[in-house]
Amino acid sequence: MTRPDTPETPFDAPWQAQVFGLTVALSDGGLFTWDAWTRAFGARLAAGVGYWDAWVQALEGMLAQCGIAPPDEVTALANRWQDAAHATPHGVAIRLENAPG
């Protein structure tokens, strides 16, 4: 994904607005400083990662650094959501409990 072009359409999908809001709320709540966040985000952008992928990676890194969500737990949960998505019929809300196992 590319960087948002205009203030009128900053998000291409609802998840982008959600991860943006979550990041701001966590910073405002004192989990990490905005300066630390921008350094992490900027480092990923400088490495050539796309805008929203860099955003998510930076947030995951901050959560791991703070001991909130270690990478192995994030990966396991993401895999469970993928399994739930594959097990859910089209048109039905995806629920984590739909994941097999």
C-alpha positions in Angstrom: 0.0 0.0 0.0 1.1 3.5 -0.6 1.1 6.5 1.7 -2.2 8.3 2.0 -2.5 11.0 -0.6 -5.0 13.4 0.8 -6.4 14.2 4.2 -9.9 13.5 2.8 -9.1 9.8 2.1 -6.3 8.8 4.5 -7.4 5.2 4.8 -8.0 2.6 2.1 -9.6 0.1 4.4 -11.2 0.1 7.9 -8.4 -1.8 9.4 -6.0 1.1 8.6 -8.2 3.5 10.6 -8.3 0.9 13.5 -4.6 0.4 13.7 -4.0 4.1 13.4 -6.4 4.8 16.3 -5.0 1.9 18.4 -1.4 3.3 17.9 -2.5 6.8 19.0 -4.4 5.5 22.0 -1.5 3.4 23.2 0.9 6.3 22.9 -1.6 8.7 24.6 -2.0 6.1 27.3 1.7 6.1 28.0 2.7 2.7 26.7 5.3 4.3 24.4 6.2 7.8 23.4 5.2 9.3 20.1 8.9 10.0 19.5 9.8 6.3 20.0 6.9 5.4 17.7 8.0 7.7 14.9 11.6 6.4 15.1 10.3 2.8 14.8 7.9 3.6 12.0 10.5 5.7 10.1 13.1 2.9 10.3 10.7 0.6 8.5 9.8 3.1 5.9 13.5 3.8 5.3 14.0 0.0 4.8 11.5 0.2 1.9 8.5 -1.3 3.6 5.1 0.0 2.3 3.4 2.6 4.4 0.7 0.5 6.2 2.9 -2.6 6.4 5.5 -0.4 8.1 2.8 1.0 10.4 1.8 -2.5 11.5 5.3 -3.8 11.8 6.3 -0.7 13.9 3.3 -1.3 16.2 4.1 -5.0 16.6 7.7 -4.1 17.4 6.6 -1.5 20.0 4.2 -4.0 21.6 7.0 -6.6 21.7 9.5 -4.2 23.2 7.0 -3.2 25.9 6.4 -6.9 26.7 2.7 -6.7 25.7 2.6 -9.0 22.7 5.7 -11.1 22.0 6.2 -11.9 18.3 5.5 -15.6 18.7 2.1 -14.8 20.3 1.3 -12.3 17.6 2.2 -14.9 14.9 0.1 -17.6 16.6 -2.9 -15.4 16.9 -2.6 -14.2 13.3 -2.5 -17.8 12.2 -5.6 -18.6 14.3 -7.4 -15.7 12.6 -6.4 -17.0 9.2 -7.6 -20.5 10.1 -10.9 -19.0 11.3 -11.3 -17.1 8.0 -10.7 -20.2 6.0 -13.3 -22.1 8.1 -15.9 -19.5 7.9 -18.5 -19.6 5.1 -18.7 -16.5 2.8 -20.9 -13.8 4.1 -20.6 -14.9 7.7 -18.7 -12.8 10.3 -15.3 -14.3 11.0 -15.0 -15.4 14.6 -11.9 -16.7 16.3 -13.8 -19.6 17.8 -14.4 -20.8 14.2 -10.7 -21.7 14.0 -10.2 -25.5 14.0 -8.6 -26.9 17.1 
